[in-house]
């Protein structure tokens, strides 16, 4: 039931228990890789988990936290739904309700005072940076939160999640999202030469931030397979020069590595469907998707204020082209270069 399989962790379980009381269990996932408009968002969720939860398999936090967490949005116990963001969006009439409830309750579980009441506070809470308003005026205006649930519901859900975490001796260490809007996206693409390398650079940056956060505590990370790629040793060696990188396994579904160096010990798995198998990766997926949705909400609101009746866009290629054609008068009037608004790929 997990991409970090027995062969990966069985040899390290004793070392985990001997070295520290907790492991930083990390998931990384992205949203917005393919769209024409709006930011690429890469999320990282880190959960402190007792080493006793690490059997030869990585822990199933859906089971460990079952008092406060589930996978379905229609749970009668009102537990917090956490799953791959694409699956949550398919549930119910309001596709953003479950994303918002899950992400905001996670922030609240980490810090009771951290549930944001507007999107600017949310972006600060997860470390997401949108371009300056002079460069991207469509991100200028702050909008209220929550937008799909009641604030009281977010607080109740965060309390439920916090109790489940406390009971399991776990805690949320971080929920972070890196954003890359069209202009910096295009610049980085020109420097790196392809979109896969661009996305990998953001994933590796999040992995590094998790290791820094761990302060020497062992990190176990689960990351979704990057396209059809099966080999990641070179990327790890480039990101962590001087560290020893050992390849444990590389096949069609799972690539696992052990990294040891100045930032401590890291076991990392790149696997298919990681967001379905690892709760931290699911939460990273949810945070990345929710952050992108909030950015697109600002973008749509700004253009709609200037062109009443304009149909909003999610920014994906076909509809993004429709939207781009329709907003040309505003882009010309506001003197916005198309390159600052539209991704080159």
N, C-alpha and C positions, 0 to 999 in steps of 0.2 A: 504493500500500500504506500510505499514511499520511494522516491527516486534516489535517496541516499541509502543504498542497499546494505545488506549485511557485510558484503565484502569490503565496503567502504569504511564502516564504522566499527566493526567487531575488533579490529586490531588496535583501535584507539580508545575503546571504552574504559579499560583499566587506567590508561593514562589520564583520561578525562577526570575520573573520580579521584585520582591521586593528586592532580595538579590544582584543582580549584573546585569550589562548591557550585559554581554556576558556569554555564556555557552561554555565549551570545548566539542565539539561533536567528539567522538572518535570511530574509527573502528579498529578491530584487526583481522587478518586472517593469515593463514600459507600456505606455499608451500613446497613441498618436504617431506611430511609426510611418504609416502610409498616407495620411491626409495631405492635401494641397495647402490648406490654411490652418492657422493655429499652431500651438506649440507641440513639440515632442516632449513627453513627460516620462521621467524614469523614477520610480518609487523605490524606497528602501524601508523595510520594517525590521526592527531588531527586538527580540524578546529574550529577556534573561530567564533561563530555564535551569532548574537544578540538574546536576549531572546524573542524579539517580533516575531521571526520566529517559536518559539515553541508554537504551538496551543496545543490542547489535543493530537495531534500526533507529532512525531518527524518530523523535516523539510525535505521536499523533495528537496535536493540540486541540483538534476538534473533540477528541475523546477526553483529553485531560481537562479541558475547560467546558465540558458539556453542560455544566450548570448555568453558563452564561452565553454560550456560543452554539450556533447551529449552521446549517447550510441553506435552509429554506426561509423564505420571507414570510410565510404564513404560519409561523410557529405559534402554537397556542400559549406557550409559556412566555412569549414576547422576548425570547433570547435574541442575541445579535447575530444576524445572518452575515457570514463571511465565506466568500468563495471567489473563484475567478470572476472578475468584473463583467466579462462578457455573459456569463451565466446569470448573474444577478440582474443584469439589464433586461433579460428576457422574462423576468418574473413580475407579474402584476401590471396594472395600468399605468403606474408612474415609475418609469425605469430608473429614475435617479434616487428614489426614496431609500432603497436599501443601501445604495452606495453612500449616501449622505449619513444615514444612521450608523453604518459600520465605521466610517472614517471619523466622524465627530465623536462617537462613543469611545473610540480608541484613544483619541486625544484627551478626552475627559478622564478615561481610566488611568492615563499616565499622570495627569495633573487636573484635579477637580476644577481648577479655575481656568482651564485652557480651552473650554468649548467656545469657539469664536462666534461672535454675533454679527460679523460682516466678513466679506471675502478678503479684505486687506489683512485682517487679523488672522484669518486662516492661512493665507500665503506666508505670513511671517512664522506661524506656528510650525509649518512643515519645511520652511527654508526655501520656498519657491520664489523665484525672482522673475518678474515680468519686465520687459524693456521699459526704459524711461518714457514718460508720456510724450516727450518731444519727438521720440523716434517711432513710437507706436501709440498714437492718441486714442486708439480704440480700446486700450486697456486703462484709460484714465480714471473712470468713475468707479468708486467703491459701491458695492451692492450688498444688501442685508443678507444675513444667514440666521438660522437655516432657511432654505428655500423650498424644501419638499416635506419636512417634518416640523413638528413643534419643538421649541427649545426645551420644554419640559420633557418631551420624549427622549431627546438626546441625553439629558441629565439622568433620567431613569435608566436608560440603556447603559450609560457609562458606569453607573453605580453597580448594575448587575454584572457587567464585565469585570469591574474592579474586584468584586467579591469572588468571582470565579478565579481570577488570577491570584489573589491572595491565598485562597484555599489551596491552590496548587503550588504555592511558593514561587510563582512566576511574576514578572513585571514587564511592562512595555518600556524598553530602553530608548527607542526612537521611532518616529514615523516621519520620513523626509521625502521630498520630491524635488528633483532637478528639472528645470524647464528650459527648453531651447526653442525660441520663436524663430520666425522665418529668416530675419536678417542674420542673426548669429548662426542659425542652422546653415544658411547658404555659405557663410564665410568658412565654417568648419568643414563643410563638405568640399569646398575648393582646396582646403589644405590637406585633407586626408584622402580624397580621391574617390570614395564610395560611401554609400549610406550605411552599409554594414559596419565599417570601421568607425563611422561617426557614432552609431548607437553603442558599439562596444566600448568606446572611450567614456561614455557617460555611465555605463554599467560598471566599468572598472573604477571610476571615480567614486561611485557609491560603495563599492566593495572596500575601497581604501578608507572611506569615512567610517565604515563599520568597524574596521580594524583599529582605527584611532579611538573610536568610542569605547572599544573593548578594554583599552588600557592594559594589554597583555593577557587578558582572559582569552581562552580559546574561542575561536569563531567557527561555527558550522554554518555554511551558506548554501542555499538552494536557489538556482537561477535558471530561468527558462532557456532552453536551447536557442541559440542565436541563428535563426534561419536553418539551413542545412549543415551548418558547421559542426564538426565533430572534434576538432583539436583546438585547445585553448592554452596550451602551455606557453607558447610564444607571447600571447597577450598578457599572461600573468607575469612572465619574466620581464617584459617591458615595463609593466606597471610597478613591479616590486624588484628593481634591480638590486643585486646583492643577496636577495633571499634565495633559499634553496627550494626549488619547485620539483616535486616528484609526481609523475603521472601514475595514477593508480589503475585507471580503467578508461578505455575509449572504445565505444561501440556506437551502433546506430541510434540508441536511445539515451545513453548515459555516458558522460565524461567526468571523471572525478580526479581531484588533485589535492596534494598536501603542500602547503607553503609554510616555511619557517624562516623567521628573520627578526629584525629589530622591532617590528610591530606585533610580534607574538606568533602563535600558531593558528593556521587557517586550514580547514577542510572545506573544499568547495565542490559542488556538483552542478554541472550544466546538464539539464535533463528535459525531455519532452514532458509537457503537462505539469510542470513544477507547481503552478498555481492551483492545480487540483489536488496536489499531494502534500503541500506544505502550507500551513496556515500563514506564516510570515510572508510567503510569496504571494498568497492570495490577497493579503492586506496591502502589500506593496502594489499589486495590480489595481486594487480598489482605490488607493490613494492617488495613483498616477492618473487613473481615469477620471476620478472626481475633480482633481486639479485641472485637468484639461477641460472638463465640462464647465467649470467656473470661469476659466479664461474665455471660452467660447461664448458664455453668457454675457460677459462684458463686451466682447467684440460685436455680437449681434445687437445688443442694446444701443451701442454707440451708432452703428449704421442705421438702425431703425429710427432713432431720434432724428436723423437727417433725411431719411427716405421712408416716411410713413407707409405702412402696408407692405414693406419688404419682407419676404419670407425668410426666416432664419435659416442658418446652415450649420451642419456639424463639421463642415470643412473637408469632407472626403472628396475624392477627385472629381467625380461627375457632377455632384451638386456644388462643389467648390467652384467649378468653372462657371456654372449658372450664376452663382452669387457674385463671382468676380466680374462677370459681364454686366450685371445689374448695378453694381456699386461703382462703376467707372466714373460717373459724374461726381460722386463724393471724393474719390481718390484724386481726381483732377482738381477739384475745388480746394481740397485740403493740401494739395501739393505733396501727395504721398507717392514716392517711387514704387512701382509695382514690385520691384525686387525686395523691398522692405516688408512687403505684405504677403508675398507668395513664395513658397519653396521652389527651388529650381528642380527638385526631383521628388 
